[in-house]
């Protein structure tokens, strides 16, 4: 039976939530009245994406200090790392594209 630490699953949950906010941050711009453009929601989505990704990194670093890592821990950590990289890259790309006026 595979054993895992709750830091691993918590890190994955944070990474998945950060990934969702990175994808949806550009759509959150239109959450104003009558689908008007409001940048407060846009920035909130970007901040949540970065914040949840950083929370995932912190929980993974807390797990690294543990000496008993199972195979499932490595799989969860690899999946979390991939989601974090995509989240950071996509959110940064969207912010740069918005700033340049594309």
N, C-alpha and C positions, 0 to 999 in steps of 0.2 A: 504494500500500500504506500502511495506517495504521501509524504508529509510535507507541509509547508508552513511557513510563518505568516502571521497576519500582515506583516509589513509588505510582503510580496503581493498579496491580493489587494491591499490598500493602495499600493503604488500603481497597480494596474488599473484600478478603478479611477484614481486621480488622472492617470494618463488618458484613459478613455474619455473622461469628462472634458479634459483639456482639448482633446482631439475634436470632440463634438463642437465645442465653443470656437475652435479655430475654423472649422468648416462653416459654422453658422454666423460668425461675426460679421461677414459682409451682408448677410440678410437681415441682421439685427438693426441695420441702418434705417430700415423702413418701418420701424415699430412706432413711429409717431402717430399723431391724430390723422386719420384719413390716409394712412400709408405715406405720410410725409417723411422727408429725410431728416433725421435727427442724429447727430454725430455722438450724442451721449451714449446711446445704445450700442453704436459701433465700437466706441472705445471701451465700454463695459465688457463687450464680448471679447475684445482683444486682451484686456487686463485679466479676465477670468481664464482665458486660454493660457496665458503666460503664468498666472498664479497657480493654477492647478497642475501645470507641467512642472513647475518648481516644487510644489508639494510632493509630486511623484518622485522627483529626483531625491528629495530629502528622505522620504521613506525608504527608497532603495539604498541610500547611503547608510541609513540606520541598520538595514539588513546586512550590509557588507561586513559590519563589525562582528556578526555572528559567525561562529566557526562551523556550524552544522547546516550546510546548504545542500538541499536535495536537488534532484533533477528537475522537479517541478518549479523550484525556485529559480533555476537558470532559465527555464522556458518563460516564466512570468516576467523575469527581469529583461530578457531579450525582447519580448513583445512590448513591454512598457517603453524600452529604449527606442524602438522603432516608432511607436506612436508619438513619443516626445519629439523625436527628430522631425517627423512630418509636421507636427503641430507648430513647432518653432519656425520651421521653414515656410509653411503656408501662411501663418499669421504675419510674419515679417514681410513676405511677398505682397500680401494684400495691403499692408500699411504703406509700403513703398509705392505700390501702384496707385493708391489713393492720393498720396502726397504729390505724386508727379502729375496727377490729373488724368490718368488713363481711364 
